[in-house]
Amino acid sequence: MIRAFIGFGSNLGNGRELVQSAWNRLAVPEKLVPVQLSSLYITQAVGMVSQFPFTNAVGMVETAYTPTELLHRLLTVEKEHGRRRDVSAVGYQDRSLDLDLLYFGGVVCNTSELSLPHPHIFGRLFVLAPLAEIAPDFQDPVTGLTVKEMARRLVSRIERGDVDPQPVFRIEQAAATARQPEIQGDAAFK
């Protein structure tokens, strides 16, 4: 079986319940085994305008599926959780559930249907923070950088002002630390 990483996001409905339900729904006997789900994180929208915050997480799975088969499984679980894709809409949209295939072992591919690794990982702290929680030493097959190093580099770019701020809070900490996005600090990735 191959180890893969999946990004979870939700900003419509109860994000906690939707992410947990999707995680529980992923399993397929002898084909897909959920291994570990990160903590849940609250984030603001990145790359789109929305009044609704996102609930994000990253899950590690082991699978006998091909990358395309896994992608289709993710799309099925999204649909089961109310995801409707408006093909006429421009850009990102609010969504009940978004499942992104981030990594599939060391596979590198770029087809009309699937790009691996996910092309936006390097600029999204809402992906790198939970991924660093469960797999800090996983190496990106293109750059050779560990997840922890990619997160550090993104935090440095944010701190220099090269990239817009991306406050990321673990759900357990969001209410208590709403003034300070401690995940953005470099100490979170040491």
Buried (B, 14 or more C-beta within 10 A) or exposed (E): BBBBBBBBBBBBBEBBEBBBBBBEBBEBEEBBBBBEBBBBBBBBBBEEEBEBBBBBBBBBBBBEBEBBBBBBBBBBBBEEBEBEEEEEEEEEBBBBBBBBBBBBBBBEEEEEEBEBBBEBBBBBBBBBBBBBBBBBEBBBBEEEBBBBBBBBBBBEBBEEEEBEEBBBBBBEBBEEBEEEBEBBEEEBBE
